[in-house]
Amino acid sequence: MESLLTTINVLLAIILVISVLLQKSEGGALGLGVSQDNFTSTRAMGSFLTKFTSIIATLFIICSIAIVAISRDELRETQSVLEKQEEENSNLPQIPQSK
């Protein structure tokens, strides 16, 4: 389940980056913008891209929270890192102490 959510989250991130880059730049930044020669008006396309970006961003945040919740439940079942390290060290052969 976690791998499925991670895959969806990566896809949402890619779509989010692309949708942000396609938006019209208002301050001379790196946005590609939309030319006025297209079949839709710039205003309508900007409105669509703004709504689309906000929906994708919301889905990205919800997916990220779900991944954290799932991984947090899995972490409660395991030991801490220090306990695992102590177990690994106890299984290793010990060096005899010299007197």
Phi and psi in radians as a Rosetta constraint file:
Dihedral C 1 N 2 CA 2 C 2 CIRCULARHARMONIC -1.175 0.35
Dihedral N 2 CA 2 C 2 N 3 CIRCULARHARMONIC -0.646 0.35
Dihedral C 2 N 3 CA 3 C 3 CIRCULARHARMONIC -1.196 0.35
Dihedral N 3 CA 3 C 3 N 4 CIRCULARHARMONIC -0.612 0.35
Dihedral C 3 N 4 CA 4 C 4 CIRCULARHARMONIC -1.127 0.35
Dihedral N 4 CA 4 C 4 N 5 CIRCULARHARMONIC -0.799 0.35
Dihedral C 4 N 5 CA 5 C 5 CIRCULARHARMONIC -1.133 0.35
Dihedral N 5 CA 5 C 5 N 6 CIRCULARHARMONIC -0.631 0.35
Dihedral C 5 N 6 CA 6 C 6 CIRCULARHARMONIC -1.150 0.35
Dihedral N 6 CA 6 C 6 N 7 CIRCULARHARMONIC -0.723 0.35
Dihedral C 6 N 7 CA 7 C 7 CIRCULARHARMONIC -1.099 0.35
Dihedral N 7 CA 7 C 7 N 8 CIRCULARHARMONIC -0.779 0.35
Dihedral C 7 N 8 CA 8 C 8 CIRCULARHARMONIC -1.091 0.35
Dihedral N 8 CA 8 C 8 N 9 CIRCULARHARMONIC -0.705 0.35
Dihedral C 8 N 9 CA 9 C 9 CIRCULARHARMONIC -1.124 0.35
Dihedral N 9 CA 9 C 9 N 10 CIRCULARHARMONIC -0.691 0.35
Dihedral C 9 N 10 CA 10 C 10 CIRCULARHARMONIC -1.150 0.35
Dihedral N 10 CA 10 C 10 N 11 CIRCULARHARMONIC -0.750 0.35
Dihedral C 10 N 11 CA 11 C 11 CIRCULARHARMONIC -1.089 0.35
Dihedral N 11 CA 11 C 11 N 12 CIRCULARHARMONIC -0.733 0.35
Dihedral C 11 N 12 CA 12 C 12 CIRCULARHARMONIC -1.106 0.35
Dihedral N 12 CA 12 C 12 N 13 CIRCULARHARMONIC -0.649 0.35
Dihedral C 12 N 13 CA 13 C 13 CIRCULARHARMONIC -1.145 0.35
Dihedral N 13 CA 13 C 13 N 14 CIRCULARHARMONIC -0.724 0.35
Dihedral C 13 N 14 CA 14 C 14 CIRCULARHARMONIC -1.133 0.35
Dihedral N 14 CA 14 C 14 N 15 CIRCULARHARMONIC -0.779 0.35
Dihedral C 14 N 15 CA 15 C 15 CIRCULARHARMONIC -1.107 0.35
Dihedral N 15 CA 15 C 15 N 16 CIRCULARHARMONIC -0.679 0.35
Dihedral C 15 N 16 CA 16 C 16 CIRCULARHARMONIC -1.118 0.35
Dihedral N 16 CA 16 C 16 N 17 CIRCULARHARMONIC -0.762 0.35
Dihedral C 16 N 17 CA 17 C 17 CIRCULARHARMONIC -1.090 0.35
Dihedral N 17 CA 17 C 17 N 18 CIRCULARHARMONIC -0.784 0.35
Dihedral C 17 N 18 CA 18 C 18 CIRCULARHARMONIC -1.112 0.35
Dihedral N 18 CA 18 C 18 N 19 CIRCULARHARMONIC -0.741 0.35
Dihedral C 18 N 19 CA 19 C 19 CIRCULARHARMONIC -1.182 0.35
Dihedral N 19 CA 19 C 19 N 20 CIRCULARHARMONIC -0.577 0.35
Dihedral C 19 N 20 CA 20 C 20 CIRCULARHARMONIC -1.213 0.35
Dihedral N 20 CA 20 C 20 N 21 CIRCULARHARMONIC -0.704 0.35
Dihedral C 20 N 21 CA 21 C 21 CIRCULARHARMONIC -1.213 0.35
Dihedral N 21 CA 21 C 21 N 22 CIRCULARHARMONIC -0.455 0.35
Dihedral C 21 N 22 CA 22 C 22 CIRCULARHARMONIC -1.384 0.35
Dihedral N 22 CA 22 C 22 N 23 CIRCULARHARMONIC -0.278 0.35
Dihedral C 22 N 23 CA 23 C 23 CIRCULARHARMONIC -1.220 0.35
Dihedral N 23 CA 23 C 23 N 24 CIRCULARHARMONIC 2.663 0.35
Dihedral C 23 N 24 CA 24 C 24 CIRCULARHARMONIC -1.198 0.35
Dihedral N 24 CA 24 C 24 N 25 CIRCULARHARMONIC 2.345 0.35
Dihedral C 24 N 25 CA 25 C 25 CIRCULARHARMONIC -1.378 0.35
Dihedral N 25 CA 25 C 25 N 26 CIRCULARHARMONIC 2.236 0.35
Dihedral C 25 N 26 CA 26 C 26 CIRCULARHARMONIC -1.761 0.35
Dihedral N 26 CA 26 C 26 N 27 CIRCULARHARMONIC -0.282 0.35
Dihedral C 26 N 27 CA 27 C 27 CIRCULARHARMONIC -2.143 0.35
Dihedral N 27 CA 27 C 27 N 28 CIRCULARHARMONIC 0.336 0.35
Dihedral C 27 N 28 CA 28 C 28 CIRCULARHARMONIC 1.324 0.35
Dihedral N 28 CA 28 C 28 N 29 CIRCULARHARMONIC 0.430 0.35
Dihedral C 28 N 29 CA 29 C 29 CIRCULARHARMONIC -1.444 0.35
Dihedral N 29 CA 29 C 29 N 30 CIRCULARHARMONIC -2.626 0.35
Dihedral C 29 N 30 CA 30 C 30 CIRCULARHARMONIC -1.614 0.35
Dihedral N 30 CA 30 C 30 N 31 CIRCULARHARMONIC 0.102 0.35
Dihedral C 30 N 31 CA 31 C 31 CIRCULARHARMONIC -1.118 0.35
Dihedral N 31 CA 31 C 31 N 32 CIRCULARHARMONIC 2.531 0.35
Dihedral C 31 N 32 CA 32 C 32 CIRCULARHARMONIC -1.372 0.35
Dihedral N 32 CA 32 C 32 N 33 CIRCULARHARMONIC -0.516 0.35
Dihedral C 32 N 33 CA 33 C 33 CIRCULARHARMONIC 1.272 0.35
Dihedral N 33 CA 33 C 33 N 34 CIRCULARHARMONIC 3.118 0.35
Dihedral C 33 N 34 CA 34 C 34 CIRCULARHARMONIC -2.290 0.35
Dihedral N 34 CA 34 C 34 N 35 CIRCULARHARMONIC 2.261 0.35
Dihedral C 34 N 35 CA 35 C 35 CIRCULARHARMONIC -1.297 0.35
Dihedral N 35 CA 35 C 35 N 36 CIRCULARHARMONIC 2.759 0.35
Dihedral C 35 N 36 CA 36 C 36 CIRCULARHARMONIC -1.439 0.35
Dihedral N 36 CA 36 C 36 N 37 CIRCULARHARMONIC -0.018 0.35
Dihedral C 36 N 37 CA 37 C 37 CIRCULARHARMONIC -1.455 0.35
Dihedral N 37 CA 37 C 37 N 38 CIRCULARHARMONIC -0.085 0.35
Dihedral C 37 N 38 CA 38 C 38 CIRCULARHARMONIC -1.220 0.35
Dihedral N 38 CA 38 C 38 N 39 CIRCULARHARMONIC 2.942 0.35
Dihedral C 38 N 39 CA 39 C 39 CIRCULARHARMONIC -1.283 0.35
Dihedral N 39 CA 39 C 39 N 40 CIRCULARHARMONIC -0.342 0.35
Dihedral C 39 N 40 CA 40 C 40 CIRCULARHARMONIC -1.886 0.35
Dihedral N 40 CA 40 C 40 N 41 CIRCULARHARMONIC 2.728 0.35
Dihedral C 40 N 41 CA 41 C 41 CIRCULARHARMONIC -1.281 0.35
Dihedral N 41 CA 41 C 41 N 42 CIRCULARHARMONIC 2.734 0.35
Dihedral C 41 N 42 CA 42 C 42 CIRCULARHARMONIC -1.097 0.35
Dihedral N 42 CA 42 C 42 N 43 CIRCULARHARMONIC -0.642 0.35
Dihedral C 42 N 43 CA 43 C 43 CIRCULARHARMONIC -1.161 0.35
Dihedral N 43 CA 43 C 43 N 44 CIRCULARHARMONIC -0.780 0.35
Dihedral C 43 N 44 CA 44 C 44 CIRCULARHARMONIC -1.169 0.35
Dihedral N 44 CA 44 C 44 N 45 CIRCULARHARMONIC -0.714 0.35
Dihedral C 44 N 45 CA 45 C 45 CIRCULARHARMONIC -1.159 0.35
Dihedral N 45 CA 45 C 45 N 46 CIRCULARHARMONIC -0.687 0.35
Dihedral C 45 N 46 CA 46 C 46 CIRCULARHARMONIC -1.113 0.35
Dihedral N 46 CA 46 C 46 N 47 CIRCULARHARMONIC -0.692 0.35
Dihedral C 46 N 47 CA 47 C 47 CIRCULARHARMONIC -1.137 0.35
Dihedral N 47 CA 47 C 47 N 48 CIRCULARHARMONIC -0.750 0.35
Dihedral C 47 N 48 CA 48 C 48 CIRCULARHARMONIC -1.085 0.35
Dihedral N 48 CA 48 C 48 N 49 CIRCULARHARMONIC -0.820 0.35
Dihedral C 48 N 49 CA 49 C 49 CIRCULARHARMONIC -1.126 0.35
Dihedral N 49 CA 49 C 49 N 50 CIRCULARHARMONIC -0.634 0.35
Dihedral C 49 N 50 CA 50 C 50 CIRCULARHARMONIC -1.122 0.35
Dihedral N 50 CA 50 C 50 N 51 CIRCULARHARMONIC -0.797 0.35
Dihedral C 50 N 51 CA 51 C 51 CIRCULARHARMONIC -1.157 0.35
Dihedral N 51 CA 51 C 51 N 52 CIRCULARHARMONIC -0.749 0.35
Dihedral C 51 N 52 CA 52 C 52 CIRCULARHARMONIC -1.077 0.35
Dihedral N 52 CA 52 C 52 N 53 CIRCULARHARMONIC -0.757 0.35
Dihedral C 52 N 53 CA 53 C 53 CIRCULARHARMONIC -1.113 0.35
Dihedral N 53 CA 53 C 53 N 54 CIRCULARHARMONIC -0.723 0.35
Dihedral C 53 N 54 CA 54 C 54 CIRCULARHARMONIC -1.180 0.35
Dihedral N 54 CA 54 C 54 N 55 CIRCULARHARMONIC -0.627 0.35
Dihedral C 54 N 55 CA 55 C 55 CIRCULARHARMONIC -1.173 0.35
Dihedral N 55 CA 55 C 55 N 56 CIRCULARHARMONIC -0.793 0.35
Dihedral C 55 N 56 CA 56 C 56 CIRCULARHARMONIC -1.124 0.35
Dihedral N 56 CA 56 C 56 N 57 CIRCULARHARMONIC -0.689 0.35
Dihedral C 56 N 57 CA 57 C 57 CIRCULARHARMONIC -1.122 0.35
Dihedral N 57 CA 57 C 57 N 58 CIRCULARHARMONIC -0.701 0.35
Dihedral C 57 N 58 CA 58 C 58 CIRCULARHARMONIC -1.121 0.35
Dihedral N 58 CA 58 C 58 N 59 CIRCULARHARMONIC -0.778 0.35
Dihedral C 58 N 59 CA 59 C 59 CIRCULARHARMONIC -1.101 0.35
Dihedral N 59 CA 59 C 59 N 60 CIRCULARHARMONIC -0.654 0.35
Dihedral C 59 N 60 CA 60 C 60 CIRCULARHARMONIC -1.101 0.35
Dihedral N 60 CA 60 C 60 N 61 CIRCULARHARMONIC -0.772 0.35
Dihedral C 60 N 61 CA 61 C 61 CIRCULARHARMONIC -1.164 0.35
Dihedral N 61 CA 61 C 61 N 62 CIRCULARHARMONIC -0.745 0.35
Dihedral C 61 N 62 CA 62 C 62 CIRCULARHARMONIC -1.101 0.35
Dihedral N 62 CA 62 C 62 N 63 CIRCULARHARMONIC -0.742 0.35
Dihedral C 62 N 63 CA 63 C 63 CIRCULARHARMONIC -1.123 0.35
Dihedral N 63 CA 63 C 63 N 64 CIRCULARHARMONIC -0.703 0.35
Dihedral C 63 N 64 CA 64 C 64 CIRCULARHARMONIC -1.118 0.35
Dihedral N 64 CA 64 C 64 N 65 CIRCULARHARMONIC -0.735 0.35
Dihedral C 64 N 65 CA 65 C 65 CIRCULARHARMONIC -1.125 0.35
Dihedral N 65 CA 65 C 65 N 66 CIRCULARHARMONIC -0.684 0.35
Dihedral C 65 N 66 CA 66 C 66 CIRCULARHARMONIC -1.122 0.35
Dihedral N 66 CA 66 C 66 N 67 CIRCULARHARMONIC -0.692 0.35
Dihedral C 66 N 67 CA 67 C 67 CIRCULARHARMONIC -1.115 0.35
Dihedral N 67 CA 67 C 67 N 68 CIRCULARHARMONIC -0.741 0.35
Dihedral C 67 N 68 CA 68 C 68 CIRCULARHARMONIC -1.119 0.35
Dihedral N 68 CA 68 C 68 N 69 CIRCULARHARMONIC -0.730 0.35
Dihedral C 68 N 69 CA 69 C 69 CIRCULARHARMONIC -1.122 0.35
Dihedral N 69 CA 69 C 69 N 70 CIRCULARHARMONIC -0.718 0.35
Dihedral C 69 N 70 CA 70 C 70 CIRCULARHARMONIC -1.198 0.35
Dihedral N 70 CA 70 C 70 N 71 CIRCULARHARMONIC -0.790 0.35
Dihedral C 70 N 71 CA 71 C 71 CIRCULARHARMONIC -1.204 0.35
Dihedral N 71 CA 71 C 71 N 72 CIRCULARHARMONIC -0.509 0.35
Dihedral C 71 N 72 CA 72 C 72 CIRCULARHARMONIC -1.187 0.35
Dihedral N 72 CA 72 C 72 N 73 CIRCULARHARMONIC -0.682 0.35
Dihedral C 72 N 73 CA 73 C 73 CIRCULARHARMONIC -1.121 0.35
Dihedral N 73 CA 73 C 73 N 74 CIRCULARHARMONIC -0.658 0.35
Dihedral C 73 N 74 CA 74 C 74 CIRCULARHARMONIC -1.200 0.35
Dihedral N 74 CA 74 C 74 N 75 CIRCULARHARMONIC -0.584 0.35
Dihedral C 74 N 75 CA 75 C 75 CIRCULARHARMONIC -1.224 0.35
Dihedral N 75 CA 75 C 75 N 76 CIRCULARHARMONIC -0.519 0.35
Dihedral C 75 N 76 CA 76 C 76 CIRCULARHARMONIC -1.155 0.35
Dihedral N 76 CA 76 C 76 N 77 CIRCULARHARMONIC -0.478 0.35
Dihedral C 76 N 77 CA 77 C 77 CIRCULARHARMONIC -1.395 0.35
Dihedral N 77 CA 77 C 77 N 78 CIRCULARHARMONIC -0.392 0.35
Dihedral C 77 N 78 CA 78 C 78 CIRCULARHARMONIC -1.640 0.35
Dihedral N 78 CA 78 C 78 N 79 CIRCULARHARMONIC 3.017 0.35
Dihedral C 78 N 79 CA 79 C 79 CIRCULARHARMONIC -1.478 0.35
Dihedral N 79 CA 79 C 79 N 80 CIRCULARHARMONIC 2.956 0.35
Dihedral C 79 N 80 CA 80 C 80 CIRCULARHARMONIC -1.320 0.35
Dihedral N 80 CA 80 C 80 N 81 CIRCULARHARMONIC 2.894 0.35
Dihedral C 80 N 81 CA 81 C 81 CIRCULARHARMONIC -1.123 0.35
Dihedral N 81 CA 81 C 81 N 82 CIRCULARHARMONIC -0.662 0.35
Dihedral C 81 N 82 CA 82 C 82 CIRCULARHARMONIC -1.146 0.35
Dihedral N 82 CA 82 C 82 N 83 CIRCULARHARMONIC -0.695 0.35
Dihedral C 82 N 83 CA 83 C 83 CIRCULARHARMONIC -1.154 0.35
Dihedral N 83 CA 83 C 83 N 84 CIRCULARHARMONIC -0.684 0.35
Dihedral C 83 N 84 CA 84 C 84 CIRCULARHARMONIC -1.120 0.35
Dihedral N 84 CA 84 C 84 N 85 CIRCULARHARMONIC -0.705 0.35
Dihedral C 84 N 85 CA 85 C 85 CIRCULARHARMONIC -1.132 0.35
Dihedral N 85 CA 85 C 85 N 86 CIRCULARHARMONIC -0.696 0.35
Dihedral C 85 N 86 CA 86 C 86 CIRCULARHARMONIC -1.133 0.35
Dihedral N 86 CA 86 C 86 N 87 CIRCULARHARMONIC -0.674 0.35
Dihedral C 86 N 87 CA 87 C 87 CIRCULARHARMONIC -1.130 0.35
Dihedral N 87 CA 87 C 87 N 88 CIRCULARHARMONIC -0.745 0.35
Dihedral C 87 N 88 CA 88 C 88 CIRCULARHARMONIC -1.130 0.35
Dihedral N 88 CA 88 C 88 N 89 CIRCULARHARMONIC -0.683 0.35
Dihedral C 88 N 89 CA 89 C 89 CIRCULARHARMONIC -1.226 0.35
Dihedral N 89 CA 89 C 89 N 90 CIRCULARHARMONIC -0.559 0.35
Dihedral C 89 N 90 CA 90 C 90 CIRCULARHARMONIC -1.274 0.35
Dihedral N 90 CA 90 C 90 N 91 CIRCULARHARMONIC -0.426 0.35
Dihedral C 90 N 91 CA 91 C 91 CIRCULARHARMONIC -1.433 0.35
Dihedral N 91 CA 91 C 91 N 92 CIRCULARHARMONIC -0.297 0.35
Dihedral C 91 N 92 CA 92 C 92 CIRCULARHARMONIC -1.358 0.35
Dihedral N 92 CA 92 C 92 N 93 CIRCULARHARMONIC 2.634 0.35
Dihedral C 92 N 93 CA 93 C 93 CIRCULARHARMONIC -1.146 0.35
Dihedral N 93 CA 93 C 93 N 94 CIRCULARHARMONIC 2.447 0.35
Dihedral C 93 N 94 CA 94 C 94 CIRCULARHARMONIC -1.590 0.35
Dihedral N 94 CA 94 C 94 N 95 CIRCULARHARMONIC 2.516 0.35
Dihedral C 94 N 95 CA 95 C 95 CIRCULARHARMONIC -1.409 0.35
Dihedral N 95 CA 95 C 95 N 96 CIRCULARHARMONIC 2.268 0.35
Dihedral C 95 N 96 CA 96 C 96 CIRCULARHARMONIC -1.175 0.35
Dihedral N 96 CA 96 C 96 N 97 CIRCULARHARMONIC 2.501 0.35
Dihedral C 96 N 97 CA 97 C 97 CIRCULARHARMONIC -1.404 0.35
Dihedral N 97 CA 97 C 97 N 98 CIRCULARHARMONIC 2.300 0.35
Dihedral C 97 N 98 CA 98 C 98 CIRCULARHARMONIC -1.588 0.35
Dihedral N 98 CA 98 C 98 N 99 CIRCULARHARMONIC 2.528 0.35
